[in-house]
Amino acid sequence: MKIRSVLIQAVAVCGISAAIAFTYNAFSDNGINPFSKIANGEIDETSDNGVDGSIDLIGLKQFRTMSKEKSIFLDARTESDYREGHIPGAILFDYYQFGRFADKVLPFLDPESEIIVYCSSPVCDSSSFLARELLALGYHNVYVYKEGFSNWEREGLPVEKGLE
């Protein structure tokens, strides 16, 4: 009888915890859609950015073309991820610590510059969240390299390590 009571309590605690977690996720600004499917298709590289206030997703080919045109790269991952490796020339701007990095980075960004934001992989939303914030602040040419740093590494492209 005692085991049955403990099992019922454990199931009740798990159920209540799951309900609280799903409720928090549903109302959080950074909540995720647990039912969304991850796109496996190619990223559209043909649209013009900024005309309708949308954010363009770019692939590796367009990223490499833009990198030759003095674009600014923002790494939306955490400081520890950035330290372990990042795209050469990228500036750390952890979306989840926006206030900490905004004062350090935003004064040096020109609202008319091409800004490319990336994070870890296609399933990481930090880059899209940061790009939306930048658009809201008046930066017009914001792009998201949605394939992320994992794809960059997989392609064998150069990687810098450390905070500098």
PEPEHU-V330282 format. One record per residue. N is the residue number from 1. SS is DSSP state (h for helix, s for strand, l for the rest). PHI is phi as a letter, one per 20 degrees, with the letter a starting at -180 (none if undefined). Layout:
BEGIN
n;ss;phi
N;SS;PHI
N;SS;PHI
END
This chain:
BEGIN
n;ss;phi
1;l;none
2;h;f
3;h;f
4;h;f
5;h;f
6;h;f
7;h;f
8;h;f
9;h;f
10;h;f
11;h;f
12;h;f
13;h;f
14;h;f
15;h;f
16;h;f
17;h;f
18;h;f
19;h;f
20;h;f
21;h;f
22;h;f
23;h;f
24;h;f
25;h;f
26;h;f
27;h;d
28;l;f
29;l;f
30;l;d
31;l;f
32;l;d
33;l;e
34;l;f
35;l;d
36;l;f
37;l;e
38;l;e
39;l;f
40;l;d
41;l;f
42;l;f
43;l;e
44;l;f
45;l;d
46;l;d
47;l;e
48;l;e
49;l;e
50;l;n
51;l;f
52;l;d
53;l;m
54;l;e
55;l;d
56;s;e
57;s;e
58;s;d
59;l;e
60;h;f
61;h;g
62;h;f
63;h;g
64;h;f
65;h;f
66;h;f
67;h;f
68;l;e
69;l;d
70;l;m
71;l;f
72;s;d
73;s;d
74;s;d
75;s;e
76;l;e
77;l;e
78;l;f
79;h;f
80;h;f
81;h;f
82;h;g
83;h;f
84;h;f
85;l;r
86;s;b
87;s;f
88;l;g
89;l;n
90;l;f
91;s;d
92;s;f
93;l;b
94;l;f
95;h;g
96;h;f
97;h;c
98;h;g
99;h;g
100;h;f
101;h;e
102;h;g
103;h;f
104;h;e
105;h;d
106;h;g
107;h;f
108;h;e
109;l;e
110;l;e
111;l;g
112;l;e
113;l;f
114;s;f
115;s;d
116;s;d
117;s;d
118;s;b
119;l;c
120;l;f
121;l;b
122;l;f
123;l;e
124;l;e
125;l;e
126;h;g
127;h;f
128;h;f
129;h;f
130;h;f
131;h;f
132;h;f
133;h;f
134;h;f
135;h;f
136;h;f
137;l;e
138;l;o
139;l;e
140;l;e
141;s;d
142;s;d
143;s;c
144;s;d
145;s;e
146;l;f
147;l;f
148;h;m
149;h;f
150;h;f
151;h;f
152;h;g
153;h;f
154;h;f
155;l;f
156;l;m
157;l;e
158;l;f
159;s;c
160;s;d
161;l;c
162;l;n
163;l;e
164;l;e
END
